[in-house]
Amino acid sequence: MTVKLAITADLAARIDALAARSNLSASDIVRDALENGRSLDWQERFLEKIAAAVEEADRRAFADTREIERVLNKYRPA
């Protein structure tokens, strides 16, 4: 089913930017918003948090050795 919508240039730009950042199509972004109730604001904040976490990991500020060991020990068989 194809649906055509009249949206503002600003909204179209936000959708296109989200699509480019997430390697999805504009249709995928809109479909996700409609199917899962994820607003564009939510999707933008989600991608910003992911980008910040990746930068933190790249700086090796993500977790120290003790934190990593604690998580590994939590899931190791007894």
C-alpha contacts under 8 A as a table, 3 or more apart, distances in Angstrom:
res1	aa1	res2	aa2	distance
7	I	11	L	6.36
7	I	12	A	6.60
8	T	11	L	5.23
8	T	12	A	6.26
9	A	12	A	5.04
9	A	13	A	6.07
10	D	13	A	5.08
10	D	14	R	6.29
11	L	14	R	5.09
11	L	15	I	6.24
12	A	15	I	5.12
12	A	16	D	6.09
13	A	16	D	5.05
13	A	17	A	6.03
14	R	17	A	5.07
14	R	18	L	6.16
14	R	40	L	7.68
15	I	18	L	5.17
15	I	19	A	6.11
15	I	26	A	5.89
15	I	29	I	6.73
15	I	30	V	7.60
15	I	40	L	7.41
16	D	19	A	5.01
16	D	20	A	6.15
16	D	25	S	7.86
16	D	26	A	5.79
17	A	20	A	5.15
17	A	21	R	6.17
18	L	21	R	5.14
18	L	22	S	6.07
18	L	24	L	7.96
18	L	26	A	7.81
18	L	29	I	7.28
18	L	43	Q	7.60
18	L	44	E	6.82
19	A	22	S	5.31
19	A	23	N	5.74
19	A	24	L	4.72
19	A	25	S	5.25
19	A	26	A	5.36
19	A	28	D	7.74
19	A	29	I	6.38
20	A	23	N	5.27
20	A	24	L	6.60
20	A	25	S	7.61
21	R	24	L	7.90
21	R	47	L	7.86
22	S	47	L	7.79
24	L	28	D	5.96
24	L	29	I	6.93
25	S	28	D	5.04
25	S	29	I	6.53
26	A	29	I	5.13
26	A	30	V	6.36
27	S	30	V	5.20
27	S	31	R	5.91
28	D	31	R	5.02
28	D	32	D	6.01
29	I	32	D	5.23
29	I	33	A	6.30
30	V	33	A	5.05
30	V	34	L	6.23
31	R	34	L	5.13
31	R	35	E	5.89
32	D	35	E	5.19
32	D	36	N	5.60
32	D	37	G	7.31
32	D	38	R	6.57
33	A	36	N	5.60
33	A	37	G	5.02
33	A	38	R	4.35
33	A	39	S	5.46
33	A	40	L	7.10
34	L	37	G	5.49
34	L	38	R	7.15
35	E	38	R	7.99
38	R	42	W	5.87
38	R	43	Q	6.44
39	S	42	W	5.07
39	S	43	Q	6.27
40	L	43	Q	5.00
40	L	44	E	5.99
41	D	44	E	5.11
41	D	45	R	6.14
42	W	45	R	5.21
42	W	46	F	6.04
43	Q	46	F	5.02
43	Q	47	L	6.29
44	E	47	L	5.32
44	E	48	E	6.20
45	R	48	E	4.98
45	R	49	K	6.15
46	F	49	K	5.21
46	F	50	I	6.30
47	L	50	I	5.02
47	L	51	A	6.10
48	E	51	A	5.11
48	E	52	A	6.15
49	K	52	A	5.07
49	K	53	A	6.13
50	I	53	A	5.09
50	I	54	V	6.18
51	A	54	V	5.14
51	A	55	E	6.23
52	A	55	E	5.11
52	A	56	E	6.14
53	A	56	E	4.96
53	A	57	A	6.12
53	A	62	F	7.38
54	V	57	A	5.03
54	V	58	D	6.07
55	E	58	D	4.99
55	E	59	R	6.27
56	E	59	R	5.17
56	E	60	R	6.32
56	E	61	A	5.21
56	E	62	F	5.34
57	A	60	R	4.80
57	A	61	A	5.68
57	A	62	F	4.56
57	A	63	A	7.83
58	D	61	A	7.49
58	D	62	F	7.95
59	R	62	F	7.55
60	R	63	A	7.12
61	A	64	D	7.22
63	A	66	R	8.00
63	A	67	E	5.83
63	A	68	I	6.37
64	D	67	E	5.39
64	D	68	I	6.36
65	T	68	I	5.16
65	T	69	E	6.09
66	R	69	E	5.08
66	R	70	R	6.08
67	E	70	R	5.09
67	E	71	V	6.38
68	I	71	V	5.26
68	I	72	L	6.17
69	E	72	L	5.02
69	E	73	N	5.99
70	R	73	N	5.19
70	R	74	K	6.20
71	V	74	K	5.06
71	V	75	Y	6.74
72	L	75	Y	5.50
72	L	76	R	6.17
73	N	76	R	5.09
